[in-house]
Every structure is written in C-alpha cells, then in structure tokens.
Amino acid sequence: MDIELDLYKMLLRTRKAIEIINCKFKGKKPILQYSLDGVFICKHNSMSEAQISGVHIADISRICNGKKKPKIYIFKYDPESIKIPKEPLDDLLDFL
C-alpha cells in the first residue's frame, strides 16, 4: 500500500515536471540581444518583442537557432529561462 502511494506521488511530481518543461519550451522564451562585437544591448521577453530592433521575427529565430548568420545584431535564447527541474525525474529513475 505504501509503495503504491509513493509511486503515485512520484508520478504526480513527474507529471508536473513535464508540464513545466512543456511550458518552458512552448511558451515565450526571453531573447538576449547583442551587437556584432558581442556587447550586450538588452533582454527581450519574447521574439515578438525583439522585433523592435528592426529584425524580422523569422530571422531572429534563425539566428537564435544558429541557422542564419547575424548581419545587424546577435540574438540568443536566455540560458536562465531554460532550466529543467531535475528532482522529480531523478526520484522516478531512482525508484525504477
């Protein structure tokens, strides 16, 4: 009985962790903008917001993903915004 309850709790935490991960990757991702010299300019809350720099959103996406060479600005995803919770998944792996 206790094992079933522990497993159920672990699965709920794992489900919550997966939901958080999905939100992080499907939601808005903060974008960092740099000059071509590598000088930090500003942080945008999303690609849509980064368009105020005069660069088209598709180009911002391609630059962030390394598919296009930057011509005016360098754009990067903010590494602080992509943090994956480890604890619930580690618990499940330890249990198995």
Secondary structure, 3 states (H helix, E strand, C coil): CHHHHHHHHHHHHHHHHHHHHHHHHHCCCCEEEEECCCCEEEEECCHHHHHHHCCCHHHHHHHHCCCCCCCCEEEEECHHHCCCCCHHHHHHHHHC
